Amino acid sequence: MSIPLSEALKFWAKLGFISFGGPAGQIAVLHQELVEKRRWISERRFLHALNYCMLLPGPEAQQLVTYIGWLMHRSWGGILAGTLFVLPSLLILVALSWVYLTFGQVPWIAAIFFGIKPAVVAIVLHAAVRIGKRTIHNNPLKWIAFASFLAIFILNLAFPIIVLIAAAIGYWGGKRYPQYFEQTSHTNTQEKNYGSAVIDDNTPTPLHAQFNLQKTIRYSAIALTCWLLPIAALIVIFGWKTLYPQIAWFFTKAALLTFGGAYAVLPYVYQGAVDHFHWLSANQMIDGLALGETTPGPLIMVVAFVGYLAGHIQHLIGYSNPFWFGVIGACVATWFTFLPSFFFILVGGPLIESTHGKLGFTAPLTAITAAVVGVIANLGLFFAYHVFLPSGIGASISWISIIICGLAGLALLKFQKGVMTVIGGSALAGLLVYLAAVLMG
């Protein structure tokens, strides 16, 4: 028994529109739909695929979708599954980015964003707590997280350098003190028997998913061509030191360096897009993350917002319609962010599966994930500074923002409310504050 490709594509397209809630929510939806309801893949095979995707840099939920699509329907099945998971959020974010730049100064829309910003602070800090609980299970990993926080907070050390140092510590620690760098399970889901599946525990690995050197070389060449041709075209059309080749190169590095899931991408993107290239402001980055949290698809799709704003704002003067320059920026950012993910699954899948459970491979990644916790915590505090002290140190404190952030944190940590609920409630709070101010004078 096999699932027709047409039926699978209908589900992947639907998933692209309903996958809210960040990586954890998306993986939960995938488990519910594919393991429990449809029985396309068994629990053990699903967790095996998930653990592999968790080891990779980039968005694990999108990679898991690509992996399962590839396992079921060969390379094109994986490519189509991964693309359909991303495409709806790209289209929605381009539209929202245009609305944001065009109508963002309208008072009631500005009031909504005023309410959402403190919620984003709570969401980022909650992500640091959640990832920390899942991955930091001993004192050496706590010290790595704390050191990475100090490295970026005090020394302003670049994110890739922190990743490399953490990887080196993990590699050394895995050999000297292996008990501290063993990877814990990435899911609390206990294996259950949901009945036989299309891809069951004992289903042999299909021929196309087995390692083949010729196929690996061919696919690697195709992936390299898919990277080289677009970036060469951008250089020829716009010039090497112009915006779009910079976006392409920057997000290629982001895709290759950001171990630890979607929230690990944010500090690197913030450091480059806001501090280095000045494509957008700190407040715009917070707004972009809020939009990313409220749209379906991978949270990493905030890169489309960054690309759109960079293109739109840079071509605002002297061009009749900067919208299309923003669209180019969003598409370039998305293409170069997700291309490595397809490469890792289609080329690396058969090759790297044999490394599961080998400490020499997983120990550096355990250390990197611990370091990422510290970096995300720093990002949350940086966002808090811009939200709570909008005019800088010495100016007035936004006590309303602090109250909204506290309530949002309480909803996330104590009452386990979803991200969409928290953002919706915070947006409503911002709107009520604005209406109260209008009524009072």
C-alpha positions as CSV (number, residue, x, y, z in Angstrom):
1,M,0.0,0.0,0.0
2,S,1.3,3.5,-0.9
3,I,-0.2,7.0,-0.7
4,P,-0.8,8.6,-4.1
5,L,1.3,11.7,-4.6
6,S,-1.8,13.8,-5.4
7,E,-3.3,13.0,-2.0
8,A,0.0,13.8,-0.2
9,L,0.3,17.2,-2.0
10,K,-3.3,18.1,-0.9
11,F,-2.3,17.5,2.7
12,W,1.1,19.4,2.4
13,A,-0.8,22.4,0.8
14,K,-3.4,22.3,3.6
15,L,-0.6,22.1,6.2
16,G,1.0,25.2,4.9
17,F,-2.1,27.2,5.8
18,I,-2.9,25.7,9.2
19,S,0.6,25.2,10.8
20,F,0.5,27.9,13.4
21,G,2.3,27.8,16.8
22,G,6.0,27.7,15.9
23,P,8.1,24.6,15.6
24,A,6.7,22.7,18.7
25,G,3.1,23.3,17.5
26,Q,3.9,22.3,13.9
27,I,5.6,19.1,14.9
28,A,2.6,18.3,17.2
29,V,0.2,18.8,14.2
30,L,2.4,16.6,12.0
31,H,2.5,13.9,14.6
32,Q,-1.3,14.0,15.1
33,E,-2.1,14.0,11.4
34,L,0.6,11.6,10.0
35,V,1.1,9.2,12.9
36,E,-2.2,9.1,14.7
37,K,-4.9,9.9,12.1
38,R,-3.6,9.0,8.6
39,R,-1.1,6.3,9.6
40,W,1.3,7.3,6.8
41,I,4.3,6.7,9.1
42,S,4.9,4.8,12.4
43,E,5.7,6.5,15.7
44,R,9.3,5.2,15.7
45,R,10.1,6.2,12.1
46,F,8.6,9.6,12.8
47,L,10.7,10.1,15.9
48,H,13.8,8.8,14.0
49,A,13.2,11.4,11.3
50,L,12.5,14.2,13.9
51,N,15.8,13.4,15.8
52,Y,17.8,13.7,12.5
53,C,16.1,17.0,11.6
54,M,16.8,18.3,15.1
55,L,20.5,17.8,14.5
56,L,20.6,20.0,11.4
57,P,20.8,23.8,11.2
58,G,17.7,25.5,10.1
59,P,13.9,25.0,10.5
60,E,13.3,21.5,11.9
61,A,9.6,21.4,11.1
62,Q,10.1,22.3,7.4
63,Q,12.9,19.7,7.3
64,L,10.7,17.1,8.8
65,V,8.0,17.7,6.3
66,T,10.6,17.5,3.5
67,Y,12.1,14.3,5.0
68,I,8.7,12.5,5.2
69,G,7.7,13.7,1.7
70,W,11.1,12.4,0.4
71,L,10.7,9.1,2.2
72,M,7.2,8.6,0.6
73,H,7.6,10.0,-2.9
74,R,11.3,10.3,-3.7
75,S,13.1,13.7,-4.3
76,W,10.3,15.5,-6.0
77,G,7.9,14.4,-3.2
78,G,10.3,16.0,-0.6
79,I,10.8,19.2,-2.7
80,L,7.1,19.7,-3.2
81,A,6.2,19.0,0.4
82,G,8.9,21.4,1.8
83,T,7.9,24.1,-0.7
84,L,4.2,23.9,0.0
85,F,4.9,24.2,3.7
86,V,6.7,27.5,3.1
87,L,4.8,29.1,0.2
88,P,1.6,30.2,2.0
89,S,3.6,32.0,4.7
90,L,5.8,33.7,2.1
91,L,2.7,35.1,0.3
92,I,1.0,36.2,3.5
93,L,4.1,37.8,4.9
94,V,4.8,39.8,1.7
95,A,1.2,41.1,2.0
96,L,1.5,41.9,5.7
97,S,4.9,43.6,5.2
98,W,3.4,45.9,2.6
99,V,0.4,46.7,4.9
100,Y,2.9,47.3,7.7
101,L,5.0,49.8,5.8
102,T,2.0,51.5,4.1
103,F,-0.4,51.7,7.1
104,G,1.8,51.1,10.1
105,Q,1.5,54.7,11.2
106,V,-2.3,54.6,11.3
107,P,-3.0,55.2,15.0
108,W,-5.2,52.1,15.7
109,I,-2.7,49.8,13.8
110,A,0.2,51.4,15.7
111,A,-1.7,50.7,18.9
112,I,-2.1,47.0,18.0
113,F,1.7,46.7,17.4
114,F,2.3,48.6,20.7
115,G,0.4,45.8,22.5
116,I,2.1,43.0,20.5
117,K,5.7,44.2,21.1
118,P,5.7,43.3,24.9
119,A,4.2,39.9,24.0
120,V,7.1,39.2,21.7
121,V,9.6,39.9,24.5
122,A,7.7,37.4,26.7
123,I,7.6,34.8,23.8
124,V,11.4,35.1,23.1
125,L,12.3,34.8,26.8
126,H,9.8,31.8,27.1
127,A,11.6,30.2,24.2
128,A,14.9,30.5,26.0
129,V,13.3,28.9,29.1
130,R,11.7,26.1,27.1
131,I,14.8,25.2,25.1
132,G,16.9,25.4,28.2
133,K,14.7,22.9,30.1
134,R,14.8,20.5,27.1
135,T,18.5,20.6,26.5
136,I,20.4,21.9,29.6
137,H,20.5,19.1,32.1
138,N,23.8,19.5,33.9
139,N,26.2,22.3,35.2
140,P,28.7,22.3,32.3
141,L,25.9,23.0,29.8
142,K,24.6,25.7,32.2
143,W,28.0,27.4,32.2
144,I,28.2,27.2,28.4
145,A,24.8,28.9,28.2
146,F,25.9,31.6,30.7
147,A,29.2,32.2,28.9
148,S,27.5,32.6,25.6
149,F,25.1,35.1,27.1
150,L,28.1,37.1,28.5
151,A,30.0,36.8,25.2
152,I,27.3,38.4,23.2
153,F,25.9,40.8,25.9
154,I,29.3,42.2,27.1
155,L,31.7,41.5,24.3
156,N,29.2,41.7,21.4
157,L,30.8,38.6,20.0
158,A,29.5,37.5,16.6
159,F,27.0,34.6,16.7
160,P,29.0,32.4,14.3
161,I,32.1,32.7,16.5
162,I,30.0,31.7,19.6
163,V,28.7,28.6,17.6
164,L,32.3,27.6,16.6
165,I,33.6,28.0,20.2
166,A,30.7,26.0,21.6
167,A,31.2,23.2,19.0
168,A,34.9,23.0,19.9
169,I,34.0,22.7,23.6
170,G,31.4,20.1,22.8
171,Y,33.8,18.0,20.7
172,W,36.5,18.2,23.4
173,G,34.0,17.6,26.2
174,G,32.4,14.6,24.4
175,K,35.8,12.9,24.4
176,R,36.9,13.8,27.9
177,Y,33.6,13.9,29.8
178,P,31.0,12.1,27.6
179,Q,28.5,11.9,30.4
180,Y,27.9,15.6,30.3
181,F,27.3,15.9,26.5
182,E,24.9,13.0,25.9
183,Q,21.9,14.2,24.0
184,T,18.5,13.9,25.6
185,S,15.4,13.0,23.7
186,H,13.9,15.9,21.8
187,T,10.4,14.9,22.5
188,N,8.5,13.8,25.5
189,T,6.1,11.8,23.4
190,Q,6.1,8.2,24.6
191,E,5.9,5.6,21.9
192,K,2.4,4.3,21.4
193,N,0.9,1.7,19.2
194,Y,-1.5,3.4,16.7
195,G,-1.7,0.3,14.5
196,S,0.1,-0.5,11.3
197,A,1.3,2.3,9.1
198,V,2.2,2.7,5.4
199,I,5.8,3.3,6.5
200,D,6.0,1.0,9.5
201,D,8.8,0.1,11.9
202,N,9.8,-2.9,9.9
203,T,9.2,-1.4,6.4
204,P,12.6,-1.6,4.5
205,T,14.3,1.7,3.7
206,P,13.2,2.4,0.1
207,L,15.9,2.2,-2.6
208,H,16.0,6.0,-3.2
209,A,16.7,6.7,0.5
210,Q,19.7,4.4,0.6
211,F,23.2,5.9,0.3
212,N,24.5,6.1,-3.3
213,L,27.7,7.9,-4.1
214,Q,26.8,8.8,-7.7
215,K,23.4,10.2,-6.6
216,T,25.0,12.1,-3.8
217,I,27.5,13.8,-6.2
218,R,24.7,14.5,-8.7
219,Y,22.4,16.1,-6.1
220,S,25.2,18.1,-4.6
221,A,26.0,19.5,-8.0
222,I,22.4,20.4,-8.6
223,A,22.1,22.1,-5.2
224,L,25.3,24.1,-5.9
225,T,24.0,25.1,-9.2
226,C,20.7,26.2,-7.6
227,W,22.8,28.4,-5.3
228,L,25.3,29.7,-7.9
229,L,23.0,30.6,-10.7
230,P,20.6,32.9,-8.7
231,I,23.4,34.7,-6.9
232,A,25.4,35.1,-10.2
233,A,22.2,36.6,-11.8
234,L,21.8,39.0,-8.9
235,I,25.4,40.1,-9.2
236,V,25.1,40.6,-13.0
237,I,21.8,42.6,-12.7
238,F,22.5,44.6,-9.6
239,G,26.2,44.5,-8.9
240,W,28.2,42.6,-6.2
241,K,28.1,45.2,-3.4
242,T,24.4,45.9,-3.8
243,L,21.5,44.9,-1.6
244,Y,20.3,41.6,-3.1
245,P,23.6,39.7,-3.4
246,Q,24.2,40.8,0.2
247,I,20.8,39.4,1.3
248,A,21.6,36.1,-0.6
249,W,25.0,35.7,1.0
250,F,23.8,36.7,4.5
251,F,20.9,34.3,4.6
252,T,23.0,31.4,3.2
253,K,25.2,31.8,6.2
254,A,22.2,32.1,8.5
255,A,20.9,28.8,7.1
256,L,24.2,27.0,7.7
257,L,25.1,28.3,11.1
258,T,21.9,28.4,13.1
259,F,21.7,25.1,15.0
260,G,19.0,24.8,17.6
261,G,15.8,25.6,15.7
262,A,14.0,28.7,14.6
263,Y,14.7,30.8,17.6
264,A,18.4,30.3,17.1
265,V,18.1,32.1,13.7
266,L,16.8,35.3,15.4
267,P,20.0,36.5,17.2
268,Y,22.1,36.1,14.0
269,V,19.5,37.8,11.8
270,Y,19.1,40.6,14.3
271,Q,22.9,41.1,14.6
272,G,23.3,41.2,10.8
273,A,20.1,42.9,9.6
274,V,19.9,45.6,12.3
275,D,23.4,46.2,13.7
276,H,25.6,45.5,10.7
277,F,23.6,46.2,7.5
278,H,21.0,48.5,9.0
279,W,18.3,47.1,6.7
280,L,15.7,47.8,9.4
281,S,15.4,49.1,13.0
282,A,15.2,47.2,16.2
283,N,11.5,48.0,16.6
284,Q,10.8,46.9,13.1
285,M,12.6,43.6,13.8
286,I,10.3,43.1,16.9
287,D,7.3,43.9,14.7
288,G,8.5,41.4,12.1
289,L,8.8,38.6,14.7
290,A,5.3,39.4,15.8
291,L,4.0,39.0,12.2
292,G,6.0,35.8,11.9
293,E,4.4,34.4,15.0
294,T,0.9,35.2,13.7
295,T,1.2,33.6,10.3
296,P,1.3,29.9,9.4
297,G,4.5,28.2,8.4
298,P,8.0,28.2,9.9
299,L,8.9,31.0,12.3
300,I,12.1,31.4,10.3
301,M,9.9,33.1,7.7
302,V,10.6,36.3,9.5
303,V,13.5,36.4,7.0
304,A,10.9,37.2,4.3
305,F,9.8,40.3,6.3
306,V,13.5,41.4,6.7
307,G,14.1,40.9,2.9
308,Y,10.9,42.8,2.0
309,L,11.7,45.8,4.2
310,A,15.3,45.9,3.0
311,G,14.2,46.0,-0.7
312,H,11.2,48.3,-0.2
313,I,12.9,50.9,2.0
314,Q,16.1,51.0,-0.1
315,H,14.1,51.7,-3.2
316,L,11.6,54.1,-1.6
317,I,13.1,57.2,-3.2
318,G,13.2,57.6,-6.9
319,Y,11.0,54.6,-7.8
320,S,7.3,54.7,-8.6
321,N,6.5,51.3,-6.9
322,P,9.0,50.0,-4.3
323,F,6.6,47.1,-3.6
324,W,8.2,44.9,-6.3
325,F,11.7,45.6,-4.9
326,G,10.5,44.4,-1.6
327,V,9.0,41.3,-3.2
328,I,12.5,40.5,-4.7
329,G,14.1,41.0,-1.3
330,A,11.6,38.6,0.4
331,C,12.0,35.9,-2.3
332,V,15.8,36.2,-2.3
333,A,15.9,35.9,1.5
334,T,13.5,32.9,1.4
335,W,15.3,31.0,-1.4
336,F,18.7,31.2,0.2
337,T,17.4,30.4,3.7
338,F,15.6,27.2,2.7
339,L,17.9,25.9,-0.1
340,P,20.4,24.3,2.4
341,S,17.5,22.6,4.2
342,F,16.5,20.7,1.0
343,F,20.2,19.9,0.4
344,F,20.5,18.4,3.9
345,I,17.5,16.1,3.5
346,L,17.9,15.0,-0.1
347,V,21.7,14.7,0.0
348,G,22.6,14.2,3.7
349,G,19.6,12.0,4.7
350,P,21.0,8.7,3.5
351,L,24.6,9.7,4.4
352,I,24.1,11.0,7.9
353,E,21.4,8.6,9.3
354,S,24.2,6.3,10.3
355,T,25.5,8.9,12.8
356,H,22.5,8.7,15.1
357,G,23.5,8.1,18.7
358,K,27.3,8.6,18.0
359,L,28.5,10.9,20.7
360,G,31.4,12.3,18.5
361,F,28.7,13.7,16.2
362,T,26.1,14.8,18.8
363,A,28.3,16.3,21.6
364,P,29.2,19.4,19.6
365,L,25.5,20.0,18.8
366,T,24.5,19.6,22.4
367,A,27.0,22.3,23.4
368,I,25.8,24.5,20.5
369,T,22.2,24.2,21.7
370,A,23.2,25.2,25.2
371,A,25.1,28.2,23.8
372,V,22.0,29.2,21.8
373,V,19.9,29.4,25.0
374,G,22.2,32.1,26.3
375,V,22.1,34.0,22.9
376,I,18.3,33.9,22.8
377,A,18.1,35.1,26.4
378,N,20.3,38.1,25.4
379,L,18.0,38.8,22.4
380,G,14.9,38.8,24.7
381,L,16.6,41.3,27.1
382,F,17.6,43.5,24.1
383,F,14.0,43.5,22.8
384,A,12.9,44.3,26.4
385,Y,15.2,47.3,26.5
386,H,13.7,48.7,23.3
387,V,10.1,48.1,24.3
388,F,10.3,49.1,28.0
389,L,12.6,52.1,27.4
390,P,11.5,53.3,23.9
391,S,13.4,56.6,24.2
392,G,16.5,55.1,25.8
393,I,18.0,55.1,29.3
394,G,17.0,58.2,31.3
395,A,13.7,58.6,29.5
396,S,10.3,57.5,30.7
397,I,9.6,53.9,31.3
398,S,6.7,52.3,29.4
399,W,4.9,50.7,32.5
400,I,2.0,49.6,30.3
401,S,4.4,47.6,28.2
402,I,5.9,46.0,31.3
403,I,2.4,45.0,32.5
404,I,1.5,43.5,29.2
405,C,4.8,41.6,29.0
406,G,4.2,40.3,32.6
407,L,0.7,39.1,31.8
408,A,1.9,37.5,28.5
409,G,4.7,35.7,30.3
410,L,2.2,34.5,32.9
411,A,-0.1,33.2,30.2
412,L,2.8,31.3,28.5
413,L,4.6,29.9,31.5
414,K,1.8,29.3,34.1
415,F,-1.3,28.7,32.1
416,Q,0.4,27.2,29.0
417,K,-1.5,29.4,26.6
418,G,-0.6,29.2,22.9
419,V,1.4,31.9,21.1
420,M,-1.6,33.0,19.0
421,T,-3.8,33.5,22.0
422,V,-1.1,35.5,23.8
423,I,-0.5,37.8,20.8
424,G,-4.2,38.2,20.2
425,G,-4.8,39.2,23.8
426,S,-1.8,41.6,23.8
427,A,-3.0,43.2,20.5
428,L,-6.4,43.8,22.1
429,A,-4.7,45.3,25.2
430,G,-2.8,47.7,23.0
431,L,-6.0,48.7,21.2
432,L,-7.9,49.2,24.5
433,V,-5.0,51.4,25.8
434,Y,-5.3,53.6,22.7
435,L,-9.1,53.9,22.9
436,A,-8.8,54.8,26.6
437,A,-6.3,57.5,25.8
438,V,-8.6,58.9,23.1
439,L,-11.6,58.9,25.4
440,M,-9.7,60.6,28.2
441,G,-8.6,63.4,26.0
